[in-house]
Amino acid sequence: MLVLGVESSCDETSVAIVKDGKEVLANIVLSQIDIHTKFGGVVPEVASRNHVYQVSLVFKEAFIKSGVKPEEIDVVAVTYAPGLIGSLLVGLTAAKTFALIYNKPIVGIHHLAGHIYANGIEHNMQFPAMALVVSGGNTELVYMKDNYEFEIIGETYDDAVGESYDKVARVLGLGYPGGPAVDKLAKEGKATYKLPHPYVDDYNFSFSGLKSAVINLVHNEEQRKNEIRKADLAASFQDVVTEILVNKTIKACKAYQVKNIIVAGGVSANSGLKARFNAINDGSYNINIPSIKYCTDNAAMIGVACYYKLQKKKDFANLSLNAYANLELA
């Protein structure tokens, strides 16, 4: 099965061609980070306009790199939710146009399902599994009894973990995107600052208080004209975040009797999170984390998710398929 994947939910324009849900023949990702850095974050209108400029070029490059002809594609997979509505519509329109011209079936893929199934490229996914989905807009624990069965058992009450990283990076003067910058700085410091550990029942999360504590600490120290040990503060923040994420995941695994852990989303690239998962793993768990190139938004994960979705059910869409800014995975 040759799947053409299209992803444009935020500020990456990406087209991929994936064979049998495993072999990535091409995965072209054109990022807009340099454009949005000067704004300190993604500007939705700017993002959607740049998708329009880039999408045809990215399609062309994917076919050139893969050596596949458009006629050979079996199915088109496209992200339709959630994300920036303008950005989603560009990728969705391009995918539907291709499907119409070449008379190919089309499958709508949830963006978070894509992140989860990015693990299928380099790992053999086993079920039941517990997926920790961590990104700029999402923090969720998803129980998967079987392939393509999603039950959200925990989510954030306020800020997503990636959003918190961006805000902490801003107050530390690290720029955008914040996650990689804080992670890099944290390696140079030690967790010497005492920060709160937000307590939330069950498997839900809350990072607003932790983020606010860092911001208030910085402001108070600046007013007192005290030196802020930025590396230590970054390390302290990351230490608390990763502890919360890993402890909640393990707690859920024990309750649901799950041995397979899937870490997904842009924050899965965080070195501190990987290190903490590795530290707690005594062989009791099978922990899957994608390579960095498949952690962030890309179309290969959309193509892989489509393959697994079709193994479960023939859930084809039609040309009326629409985009949704917000839509639960379950």
C-alpha positions in Angstrom: 0.0 0.0 0.0 1.4 3.4 -1.0 0.0 6.2 1.1 0.4 9.9 0.2 0.3 11.8 3.5 -0.4 15.5 3.9 0.2 17.5 7.1 -0.4 21.3 7.6 -2.0 21.7 11.0 0.3 24.4 12.2 3.4 25.9 10.6 5.0 22.9 8.9 4.0 22.1 5.3 4.7 18.4 4.9 4.0 15.7 2.3 5.2 12.1 2.6 4.9 8.8 0.7 4.8 5.8 2.9 4.8 2.1 1.9 3.0 -0.5 3.9 2.9 1.7 7.0 6.6 1.2 7.6 8.9 2.3 4.8 9.1 6.1 4.4 10.0 6.7 0.8 9.8 10.5 1.2 9.0 12.8 4.0 9.4 16.5 3.0 8.9 19.0 5.7 9.1 22.7 5.0 9.2 24.6 8.4 8.2 28.2 9.0 10.1 28.6 12.3 12.4 31.3 10.9 9.3 33.3 9.8 7.5 33.1 13.1 10.5 33.5 15.4 10.4 37.3 15.1 6.8 37.3 16.3 7.6 35.1 19.3 5.1 32.4 18.2 3.0 31.2 15.3 0.8 33.8 13.6 -2.2 31.9 12.1 -2.8 34.1 9.1 0.9 34.2 8.2 1.1 30.4 8.6 -1.8 29.7 6.3 -0.5 32.1 3.6 2.9 30.4 3.6 1.3 27.0 3.3 -0.4 28.3 0.1 3.0 29.4 -1.3 4.7 26.1 -0.4 2.3 23.2 -0.7 2.7 22.6 -4.5 6.5 22.6 -4.2 6.4 20.2 -1.3 4.1 17.8 -3.2 6.5 17.9 -6.2 9.6 17.3 -4.0 8.0 14.3 -2.4 7.3 12.6 -5.7 10.8 13.4 -7.0 12.5 12.0 -3.9 10.4 8.8 -3.7 10.5 8.0 -7.4 6.8 7.2 -7.2 4.4 8.4 -9.9 1.1 10.0 -8.8 -0.8 7.2 -10.5 0.8 4.6 -8.3 -0.6 6.1 -5.0 -3.2 3.9 -3.4 -4.8 6.3 -0.9 -4.4 9.9 0.2 -4.2 10.6 4.0 -4.6 14.1 5.3 -4.7 15.8 8.7 -8.2 17.4 9.1 -8.1 18.1 12.9 -7.2 19.7 15.3 -5.0 22.7 14.4 -5.1 26.2 13.0 -8.1 26.2 10.8 -6.6 28.2 7.9 -3.5 26.0 7.9 -5.6 22.8 7.9 -7.7 24.0 5.0 -4.7 24.5 2.8 -3.5 20.9 3.2 -6.9 19.5 3.1 -7.7 21.3 -0.2 -4.5 20.2 -1.7 -5.1 16.6 -0.7 -8.7 16.6 -2.0 -7.5 18.1 -5.3 -4.9 15.4 -5.8 -7.5 12.7 -4.9 -10.0 14.2 -7.4 -7.5 14.5 -10.2 -6.1 11.0 -9.8 -9.3 9.3 -8.6 -7.9 8.1 -5.3 -9.7 7.4 -2.1 -9.1 9.9 0.8 -8.8 9.2 4.5 -9.0 11.9 7.2 -6.5 11.5 10.0 -6.6 13.1 13.5 -3.3 15.0 14.1 -2.8 13.3 17.5 -3.4 9.8 16.0 -0.6 10.7 13.6 1.8 11.5 16.5 0.9 8.3 18.2 1.5 6.2 15.1 4.8 7.9 14.3 6.1 5.2 16.7 5.1 2.6 14.1 7.8 3.7 11.7 10.7 2.5 13.9 9.0 0.3 16.5 6.6 -2.6 16.4 3.6 -1.2 18.1 2.0 -3.6 20.7 -1.3 -3.4 22.5 -2.8 -2.7 24.9 -0.7 0.5 25.3 -0.7 3.7 27.2 0.1 6.8 25.0 1.5 10.0 26.5 0.7 12.7 24.0 2.7 15.9 24.7 2.9 18.8 22.4 2.5 22.6 22.2 -1.3 22.3 22.3 -1.9 18.9 24.0 -1.1 16.9 27.1 -3.1 13.7 27.2 -2.9 10.1 28.5 -4.6 7.8 26.0 -5.4 4.2 26.7 -5.3 2.0 23.6 -6.9 -1.4 24.2 -6.2 -2.3 20.6 -5.1 -0.8 17.3 -6.8 2.5 16.6 -8.9 2.4 19.7 -8.5 5.6 21.8 -9.8 6.3 25.3 -8.6 9.6 26.8 -8.1 8.9 30.5 -6.3 12.1 31.4 -5.7 15.6 30.0 -4.5 19.1 31.0 -6.9 21.4 32.9 -5.1 24.5 31.6 -1.8 24.9 29.7 -0.4 22.2 27.6 3.2 21.2 28.5 4.6 22.6 25.3 2.8 25.9 25.8 4.3 26.1 29.3 7.8 25.5 27.9 7.3 28.4 25.4 6.1 30.8 28.2 9.0 29.9 30.5 11.4 30.3 27.6 10.0 33.8 26.9 10.5 35.0 30.5 14.0 33.6 30.5 14.8 35.5 27.2 15.4 32.3 25.2 13.1 33.1 22.3 10.9 30.8 20.2 10.5 27.9 19.9 10.8 27.5 23.7 10.9 23.8 24.2 14.3 23.0 22.6 15.8 26.1 24.1 14.8 25.3 27.6 15.8 21.7 27.2 19.3 22.7 25.9 19.8 25.2 28.8 18.6 22.7 31.4 21.5 20.4 30.5 23.9 23.1 31.7 22.2 23.6 35.1 21.1 21.7 38.2 17.6 21.5 39.7 18.4 23.8 42.7 15.3 26.1 42.6 12.3 24.9 44.6 9.2 24.9 42.4 5.7 23.7 43.2 4.5 20.2 42.1 0.9 20.8 41.1 -1.3 18.1 42.4 -4.2 16.9 40.3 -6.4 13.9 40.9 -6.2 10.8 38.8 -4.4 11.1 35.4 -5.1 14.7 34.6 -2.5 17.5 34.5 -2.1 21.1 35.4 0.9 23.2 34.4 -0.4 26.8 34.8 0.7 27.0 38.5 4.1 25.8 37.8 4.6 28.1 34.8 3.3 31.1 36.9 5.7 30.1 39.7 8.7 30.4 37.3 7.4 33.7 35.9 6.8 35.2 39.4 10.2 34.0 40.6 12.0 35.7 37.7 10.1 38.9 38.2 10.7 39.0 42.0 14.4 38.3 41.6 14.7 41.0 38.9 13.0 43.5 41.3 15.4 42.6 44.0 18.3 42.9 41.5 19.4 39.3 42.3 21.1 37.2 39.8 18.9 34.6 38.1 20.7 31.3 37.4 18.9 30.6 34.2 20.4 27.2 33.6 19.5 26.1 37.1 15.9 27.5 36.7 15.5 25.7 33.4 16.7 22.5 34.9 14.4 22.9 37.9 11.4 23.5 35.7 12.2 20.6 33.4 12.8 18.3 36.4 9.3 19.0 37.8 7.6 18.7 34.4 9.2 15.4 33.5 8.6 13.9 36.9 4.9 14.7 36.6 4.6 13.3 33.1 6.4 10.1 33.9 4.8 9.4 37.2 1.3 9.9 35.8 2.1 7.6 32.9 3.4 4.8 35.2 0.4 5.2 37.5 -2.0 4.8 34.6 -0.1 1.8 33.3 -0.3 0.1 36.7 -4.0 0.8 37.0 -4.8 -0.4 33.4 -2.3 -3.3 33.6 -0.3 -2.0 30.6 3.3 -2.8 29.8 3.6 -0.9 26.5 4.2 2.9 26.7 4.0 5.2 23.6 5.4 8.7 23.9 4.2 11.0 21.2 4.2 14.7 20.1 6.7 17.4 19.8 7.7 17.3 23.5 8.6 13.6 23.1 11.9 15.0 21.6 12.8 16.4 25.0 16.0 14.9 26.3 15.0 15.2 30.0 11.7 13.3 29.4 13.6 10.6 27.6 16.2 10.3 30.3 13.5 10.1 33.1 11.7 7.3 31.2 14.9 5.4 30.7 15.8 5.9 34.4 12.6 4.3 35.6 12.5 1.4 33.2 13.8 -1.7 34.8 12.6 -3.9 32.0 9.0 -3.9 33.2 7.9 -1.6 30.3 8.3 -1.5 26.6 8.8 2.2 26.0 8.6 3.6 22.4 9.8 7.1 21.6 10.2 8.2 18.0 13.4 9.7 16.5 13.5 13.5 16.7 12.6 13.8 13.0 9.3 12.0 13.6 8.5 13.7 17.0 7.6 17.1 15.4 4.8 17.6 12.8 5.4 15.6 9.6 3.4 13.9 7.0 5.1 10.5 7.4 3.2 10.0 10.6 -0.1 10.8 8.9 0.7 8.2 6.2 1.5 5.5 8.8 -1.6 6.3 10.9 -3.7 5.9 7.7 -2.2 2.5 7.1 -3.1 1.3 10.6 -6.5 2.9 10.5 -7.4 1.0 7.3 -6.2 -2.2 9.0 -8.9 -1.6 11.6 -11.7 -0.3 9.3 -12.2 1.0 5.8 -13.0 4.5 6.9 -12.8 6.5 3.7 -14.0 10.1 3.4 -15.3 12.0 0.5 -14.7 15.5 -1.0 -16.9 17.1 1.6 -14.4 16.3 4.3 -13.9 19.4 6.4 -11.3 20.8 8.8 -11.9 21.3 12.6 -9.8 23.5 14.9 -10.8 21.4 17.9 -11.7 17.7 17.9 -11.2 15.0 20.5 -9.1 12.1 19.5 -11.5 9.6 21.0 
